[in-house]
Structure formats: structure tokens, C-alpha cells
Amino acid sequence: MKVDDRGVAYPVGADDTGGIAESAGAERVRQSILIILGTRPGERIMRPDFGCELHSLAFAPNTPATANLARHYVEFALARWEPRIEVTGVDVGNDLLAAALAINVTYRVRGTRDELSLVLPFPLEQPA
């Protein structure tokens, strides 16, 4: 699979010439990961199974069980929807003061040796 494909940037915006901004390469893959993790299954009419179940944890307690579920949901969604990457790790940390999870995805774009990472904060309800 070619990683140098170009496409519309996420989030959608204008470039310097007033046209639609594009992205390519590793940045395009990173944006794809954000789209996958930010989409709830059922949101897309033509592809209702696309996305990640992470949002089902939005009001879950900030516990190790919730962190383990988040890790599972992220690993499953990326394995299913982003064939251009090999996920080398998903670490989920509990931030009790912020009532949030810090999700750190480490991955390698297939065909390269570069290991990249993406940190996604995910808010939860306040601990009881």
C-alpha cells in the first residue's frame, strides 16, 4: 500500500492558495488514525461499523478496568481499519486529577522503520 497518497487534510481547511488543504505520507496516516478513533460506530450511514467503541466509555469511572477496555477498543479499531500501520503499543494511563485517560498509540507505517506516536486525551467522569 502506498503511503505517499495525497488526500484532503483532517480537519478540513484551506491551503495557502485558498484551495482545500491536502495531506500526504505519515501525516495522512496520523490523520486517519484520529478519524478512526474519533468516529463512533453507527455515525457513518454507508459504513455503520466504521470507528472505535472508545466513546462508549465517555461517562465510565476512571479505573484500571476502564483503561483496559480503552486499550482493547483502540487496538481492535486500528487493526481493523488502518492497514497501513503496525501498532507496536497502546499505553493507557489514568489521570485521576483530570478525570481522563491518556491514550498513547505507538505505531510504525508499514514499509518504513520510523516509529511514531500519537497521544489522545480522553475525558471521563469524575471519580466517585
N, CA and C of each residue as an Amber inpcrd file, in Angstrom:
protein
   384
   0.8410000  -1.1690000   0.0000000   0.0000000   0.0000000   0.0000000
   0.8900000   1.2370000   0.0000000   0.5770000   2.1870000  -0.8470000
   1.3750000   3.3970000  -0.9530000   1.0350000   4.3460000   0.1840000
   2.0780000   4.8460000   0.8310000   1.8800000   5.7790000   1.9280000
   1.9490000   7.2130000   1.4260000   2.4560000   7.4160000   0.2140000
   2.6110000   8.7710000  -0.2910000   1.3670000   9.2780000  -1.0160000
   0.2470000   8.5840000  -0.8820000  -1.0010000   9.0620000  -1.4610000
  -1.3790000  10.3920000  -0.8180000  -2.0150000  11.2340000  -1.5970000
  -2.4710000  12.5250000  -1.0910000  -3.9800000  12.4850000  -0.9060000
  -4.4570000  13.2960000   0.0030000  -5.8910000  13.3790000   0.2200000
  -6.2390000  14.6400000   0.9790000  -7.5020000  14.8380000   1.2050000
  -7.9840000  16.0050000   1.9350000  -7.4850000  15.9270000   3.3750000
  -6.9440000  17.0330000   3.8620000  -6.4080000  17.0820000   5.2210000
  -7.5430000  17.0200000   6.2380000  -7.2060000  16.5390000   7.4290000
  -8.1550000  16.4940000   8.5350000  -7.5570000  17.2970000   9.6790000
  -8.2330000  18.2480000  10.2340000  -9.5520000  18.7040000   9.8300000
  -9.4850000  19.4600000   8.5060000 -10.6160000  19.4750000   7.8190000
 -10.6890000  20.1160000   6.5120000 -10.4440000  21.6140000   6.6780000
  -9.6280000  22.1560000   5.7870000  -9.3280000  23.5810000   5.8350000
  -8.8010000  24.0480000   4.4940000  -8.4170000  25.3070000   4.4330000
  -7.8920000  25.8830000   3.1970000  -6.3680000  25.9010000   3.2300000
  -5.7670000  25.7680000   2.0390000  -4.3150000  25.9000000   1.9410000
  -3.9600000  27.3510000   1.6260000  -2.6790000  27.6230000   1.3540000
  -2.2170000  28.9910000   1.1090000  -2.8240000  29.6250000  -0.1330000
  -3.2770000  28.8030000  -1.0720000  -3.8410000  29.3370000  -2.3120000
  -5.3600000  29.4790000  -2.2460000  -5.9530000  29.0960000  -1.1270000
  -7.3990000  29.1680000  -0.9860000  -8.1050000  27.8840000  -1.3750000
  -7.3370000  26.8950000  -1.8230000  -7.9120000  25.5920000  -2.1560000
  -8.0540000  24.7310000  -0.9160000  -8.5390000  23.5410000  -1.0990000
  -8.6950000  22.6100000   0.0210000  -7.3300000  22.0510000   0.4010000
  -6.9890000  22.1260000   1.6850000  -5.7020000  21.6330000   2.1690000
  -5.6180000  20.1220000   1.9980000  -4.4180000  19.6480000   1.6450000
  -4.1710000  18.2190000   1.4700000  -3.1080000  17.7650000   2.4550000
  -3.0650000  16.4720000   2.6780000  -2.0030000  15.8810000   3.4840000
  -1.4890000  14.6520000   2.7540000  -0.2870000  14.2270000   3.1240000
   0.3220000  13.0660000   2.4730000   1.2560000  12.3710000   3.4560000
   1.6410000  11.1560000   3.1150000   2.6350000  10.4160000   3.8810000
   2.2040000  10.1030000   5.2970000   3.1700000  10.1970000   6.2160000
   2.9240000   9.8460000   7.6120000   1.8700000  10.7510000   8.2470000
   1.7980000  11.9990000   7.8090000   0.7880000  12.9180000   8.3550000
  -0.6160000  12.4680000   7.9650000  -0.7650000  11.9830000   6.7580000
  -2.0690000  11.4740000   6.3080000  -2.4740000  10.2520000   7.1270000
  -1.5160000   9.3880000   7.4340000  -1.7910000   8.2080000   8.2600000
  -2.1970000   8.6420000   9.6670000  -1.4830000   9.6170000  10.2340000
  -1.8160000  10.1160000  11.5790000  -3.2370000  10.6780000  11.6020000
  -3.5930000  11.4260000  10.5700000  -4.9360000  11.9810000  10.4900000
  -5.9810000  10.8750000  10.3660000  -5.6460000   9.8220000   9.6490000
  -6.5550000   8.6840000   9.5160000  -6.7970000   8.0150000  10.8700000
  -5.7430000   7.8840000  11.6580000  -5.8750000   7.2990000  12.9950000
  -6.8210000   8.1540000  13.8430000  -6.6630000   9.4730000  13.7790000
  -7.5470000  10.3650000  14.5320000  -8.9950000  10.2240000  14.0890000
  -9.2070000  10.0640000  12.7910000 -10.5710000   9.8850000  12.2800000
 -11.1650000   8.5790000  12.7970000 -10.3880000   7.5030000  12.7510000
 -10.8730000   6.1970000  13.2230000 -11.2430000   6.2670000  14.7000000
 -10.3340000   6.8060000  15.5190000 -10.5700000   6.8390000  16.9600000
 -11.6410000   7.8550000  17.3480000 -11.8730000   8.8520000  16.5120000
 -12.8610000   9.8790000  16.8090000 -14.2480000   9.6060000  16.2560000
 -14.4050000   8.5020000  15.5420000 -15.6990000   8.1670000  14.9490000
 -16.3730000   7.0670000  15.7580000 -17.6110000   7.2910000  16.1150000
 -18.3860000   6.2690000  16.8280000 -18.9950000   5.3120000  15.8170000
 -18.9700000   4.0100000  16.0920000 -19.6780000   3.0860000  15.2000000
 -21.1440000   3.5110000  15.0950000 -21.6540000   3.5050000  13.8680000
 -23.0160000   3.9380000  13.6220000 -23.1130000   5.3580000  13.0960000
 -22.0300000   6.1390000  13.1920000 -22.0440000   7.5230000  12.7200000
 -22.1040000   7.6260000  11.2050000 -21.4600000   6.7280000  10.5200000
 -21.4060000   6.7900000   9.0590000 -22.4820000   5.8970000   8.4650000
 -23.3770000   6.4920000   7.7190000 -24.5300000   5.7700000   7.1830000
 -24.1100000   4.6420000   6.2570000 -23.1560000   4.8940000   5.3870000
 -22.7580000   3.8850000   4.4060000 -21.7770000   2.8600000   4.9760000
 -21.2520000   3.1180000   6.1560000 -20.3460000   2.1810000   6.7970000
 -20.5920000   2.2300000   8.2990000 -21.7030000   1.6440000   8.7570000
 -22.0950000   1.7810000  10.1610000 -21.1490000   1.1060000  11.1520000
 -20.3220000   0.1700000  10.6950000 -19.4080000  -0.4990000  11.6160000
 -18.0640000   0.2160000  11.7370000 -17.8380000   1.2820000  10.9540000
 -16.5760000   2.0190000  10.9890000 -16.4490000   2.8010000  12.2870000
 -15.2440000   2.8290000  12.8490000 -14.9720000   3.6550000  14.0150000
 -14.4140000   2.8600000  15.1750000 -14.5070000   3.4610000  16.3470000
 -13.9340000   2.8900000  17.5660000 -14.9470000   3.0200000  18.7020000
 -15.0730000   1.9840000  19.4960000 -16.0200000   1.9580000  20.6230000
 -15.5600000   2.8030000  21.8080000 -14.4680000   3.5200000  21.6540000
 -13.9110000   4.3180000  22.7400000 -14.9440000   5.2550000  23.3650000
 -15.8210000   5.8090000  22.5550000 -16.8010000   6.7750000  23.0590000
 -17.8360000   6.1510000  23.9910000 -17.9450000   4.8350000  23.9860000
 -18.8650000   4.1830000  24.9260000 -18.3600000   4.3110000  26.3660000
 -17.1100000   4.7410000  26.5330000 -16.5250000   4.9050000  27.8660000
 -16.6180000   6.3420000  28.3730000 -17.3380000   7.2020000  27.6710000
 -17.3530000   8.6340000  27.9780000 -17.7220000   8.9470000  29.4270000
 -18.6140000   8.2080000  30.0350000 -19.0060000   8.5020000  31.4090000
 -18.6530000   7.3580000  32.3530000 -17.6660000   6.5710000  31.9630000
 -17.2180000   5.4490000  32.7920000 -16.3310000   5.9590000  33.9270000
 -16.2460000   5.1940000  35.0090000 -15.3530000   5.5880000  36.0990000
 -13.8930000   5.4430000  35.6650000 -13.0340000   6.2460000  36.2500000
 -11.6120000   6.2310000  35.9150000 -10.9190000   5.1180000  36.7030000
 -11.0290000   3.9040000  36.1990000 -10.4850000   2.7260000  36.8720000
  -9.5620000   1.9660000  35.9230000  -8.7620000   1.0350000  36.4540000
  -7.9370000   0.2000000  35.5810000  -8.7680000  -0.6060000  34.5780000
  -9.9630000  -1.0250000  34.9600000 -10.8210000  -1.7750000  34.0290000
 -11.2170000  -0.9040000  32.8380000 -11.5170000   0.3570000  33.0930000
 -11.8500000   1.2750000  32.0040000 -10.6440000   1.4830000  31.0990000
  -9.4650000   1.6240000  31.6850000  -8.2390000   1.7860000  30.8890000
  -7.9900000   0.5540000  30.0190000  -8.2200000  -0.6310000  30.5690000
  -8.0360000  -1.8620000  29.7830000  -9.0340000  -1.9480000  28.6370000
 -10.2770000  -1.5540000  28.8770000 -11.2730000  -1.5290000  27.7990000
 -10.8660000  -0.5420000  26.7070000 -10.3930000   0.6350000  27.1100000
  -9.9540000   1.6380000  26.1380000  -8.8220000   1.0850000  25.2810000
  -7.8660000   0.4170000  25.9050000  -6.7430000  -0.1850000  25.1690000
  -7.2640000  -1.1960000  24.1510000  -8.1700000  -2.0490000  24.5820000
  -8.7370000  -3.0620000  23.6860000  -9.4650000  -2.4080000  22.5140000
 -10.2940000  -1.4120000  22.7850000 -11.0580000  -0.7530000  21.7240000
 -10.1360000  -0.1030000  20.6930000  -9.0810000   0.5640000  21.1600000
  -8.1410000   1.2320000  20.2520000  -7.3880000   0.2030000  19.4120000
  -6.8640000  -0.8390000  20.0520000  -6.1280000  -1.8740000  19.3120000
  -7.0120000  -2.5290000  18.2560000  -8.2410000  -2.8610000  18.6200000
  -9.1530000  -3.5270000  17.6940000  -9.4880000  -2.6290000  16.5040000
  -9.8280000  -1.3690000  16.7830000 -10.2200000  -0.4480000  15.7050000
  -9.0710000  -0.1980000  14.7390000  -7.8660000  -0.0040000  15.2590000
  -6.7380000   0.2680000  14.3660000  -6.3450000  -0.9660000  13.5640000
  -6.4180000  -2.1420000  14.1750000  -6.1160000  -3.3770000  13.4290000
  -7.1280000  -3.5860000  12.3100000  -8.3530000  -3.2070000  12.5580000
  -9.4040000  -3.4250000  11.5620000  -9.4140000  -2.3720000  10.4610000
  -9.1930000  -1.1080000  10.8070000  -9.4410000  -0.0280000   9.8580000
  -8.2070000   0.6610000   9.2880000  -7.0270000   0.4250000   9.8120000
  -5.8470000   1.1090000   9.2710000  -4.7580000   0.1080000   8.9040000
  -4.8500000  -0.4620000   7.6850000  -3.8830000  -1.4770000   7.2620000
  -2.5010000  -0.9180000   6.9540000  -2.3480000   0.3970000   6.8830000
  -1.0410000   0.9790000   6.5640000  -0.0980000   0.9940000   7.7460000
  -0.5940000   0.6400000   8.9420000   0.2650000   0.7000000  10.1250000
   0.3560000  -0.6440000  10.8270000   1.4190000  -0.7620000  11.6060000
   1.5900000  -1.8640000  12.5520000   1.6300000  -1.2090000  13.9310000
   0.6430000  -1.4930000  14.7460000   0.6010000  -0.9190000  16.0940000
   1.6220000  -1.6600000  16.9460000   2.5660000  -0.9150000  17.5240000
   3.5920000  -1.5340000  18.3620000   3.2890000  -1.3870000  19.8450000
   2.3170000  -0.5460000  20.1780000   1.9310000  -0.4200000  21.5740000
   0.7810000   0.5470000  21.7720000  -0.0570000   0.2310000  22.7340000
  -1.1120000   1.1490000  23.1720000  -1.0190000   1.2000000  24.6910000
  -0.5920000   2.3450000  25.1980000  -0.4910000   2.5400000  26.6400000
  -1.5910000   3.4950000  27.0700000  -2.3080000   3.1110000  28.1080000
  -3.3920000   3.9520000  28.6080000  -3.1040000   4.2700000  30.0670000
  -2.9220000   5.5460000  30.3430000  -2.6600000   5.9870000  31.7040000
  -3.8800000   6.6660000  32.2940000  -4.0760000   6.4890000  33.5980000
  -5.1870000   7.1340000  34.3000000  -4.6970000   8.4500000  34.8820000
  -5.3260000   9.5440000  34.5270000  -5.0550000  10.8420000  35.1280000
  -6.2200000  11.1360000  36.0690000  -6.0230000  10.8080000  37.3420000
  -7.1190000  10.9210000  38.3040000  -7.5260000  12.3650000  38.5620000
  -6.5770000  13.2950000  38.5440000  -6.9120000  14.6980000  38.7940000
  -7.7430000  15.2900000  37.6650000  -7.4280000  14.9270000  36.4420000
  -8.1700000  15.4640000  35.2960000  -9.3670000  14.5930000  34.9330000
  -9.5470000  13.4730000  35.6180000 -10.6170000  12.5220000  35.3040000
 -10.5860000  12.1730000  33.8220000  -9.4000000  11.7490000  33.3810000
  -9.2170000  11.4450000  31.9620000  -8.2490000  10.2860000  31.7900000
  -8.3020000   9.7030000  30.6120000  -7.3160000   8.7100000  30.2070000
  -6.3550000   9.3810000  29.2370000  -5.0900000   9.0300000  29.3290000
  -4.0960000   9.4840000  28.3550000  -3.7500000   8.2640000  27.5130000
  -4.2110000   8.2530000  26.2750000  -4.0170000   7.1080000  25.3860000
  -2.8410000   7.4130000  24.4740000  -1.7910000   6.6070000  24.5770000
  -0.5860000   6.7850000  23.7680000  -0.4750000   5.6080000  22.8060000
  -0.6310000   5.8850000  21.5170000  -0.5450000   4.8530000  20.4800000
   0.8170000   4.9700000  19.8110000   1.5870000   3.8920000  19.8320000
   2.8680000   3.8370000  19.1440000   2.6910000   2.9230000  17.9480000
   3.1520000   3.3810000  16.7880000   2.9220000   2.6120000  15.5620000
   4.0500000   2.8370000  14.5650000   4.1050000   1.9510000  13.6100000
   5.0680000   2.0390000  12.5200000   4.2900000   1.9730000  11.2190000
   4.5480000   2.9110000  10.3170000   3.9360000   2.8620000   8.9950000
   4.6150000   1.7290000   8.2410000   3.8280000   0.8130000   7.7070000
   4.3930000  -0.3400000   7.0020000   5.2950000   0.1250000   5.8650000
   6.4290000  -0.5360000   5.7330000   7.3930000  -0.1800000   4.7010000
   8.4030000   0.8570000   5.1570000   8.2820000   1.3110000   6.4030000
   9.2580000   2.2590000   6.9520000   9.7820000   1.7030000   8.2710000
  10.8280000   2.3150000   8.7670000  11.3770000   1.9120000  10.0630000
  11.0600000   2.9280000  11.1520000  10.4140000   4.0010000  10.7640000
  10.1180000   5.0690000  11.7160000   9.0050000   4.6570000  12.6600000
   9.2800000   4.7890000  13.9620000   8.2420000   4.5300000  14.9530000
   7.6630000   5.8770000  15.3690000   6.3680000   6.0020000  15.2450000
   5.6750000   7.2530000  15.5290000   4.7340000   7.0480000  16.7050000
   4.3200000   8.1380000  17.3140000   3.3580000   8.0080000  18.4070000
   2.3460000   9.1390000  18.3450000   1.2250000   8.8640000  18.9540000
   0.1080000   9.7990000  18.9800000  -0.4890000   9.7260000  20.3750000
  -0.6570000  10.8590000  21.0160000  -1.2580000  10.8980000  22.3490000
  -2.6500000  11.4970000  22.2210000  -3.6120000  10.7750000  22.7620000
  -5.0060000  11.1980000  22.6810000  -5.5700000  11.2860000  24.0980000
  -5.8690000  12.4980000  24.5930000  -6.5240000  12.5950000  25.8990000
  -7.9980000  12.2360000  25.7430000  -8.5180000  11.4810000  26.7020000
  -9.9190000  11.0730000  26.6280000 -10.5760000  11.3320000  27.9770000
 -11.4750000  12.3300000  28.0680000 -12.0950000  12.6820000  29.3510000
 -13.1220000  11.6490000  29.8140000 -13.1660000  11.4590000  31.1220000
 -14.1370000  10.5630000  31.7680000 -14.8850000  11.3570000  32.8350000
 -15.8060000  10.6860000  33.5220000 -16.4880000  11.3600000  34.6310000
 -15.5450000  11.4740000  35.8240000 -15.8760000  12.3350000  36.7410000
 -15.0890000  12.4900000  37.9570000 -15.1670000  11.2160000  38.7920000
 -14.0610000  10.7970000  39.4230000 -14.1260000   9.6070000  40.2720000
 -15.0440000   9.8330000  41.4720000 -15.7230000   8.7750000  41.8800000
 -16.6740000   8.8880000  42.9960000 -15.9620000   8.8820000  44.3260000
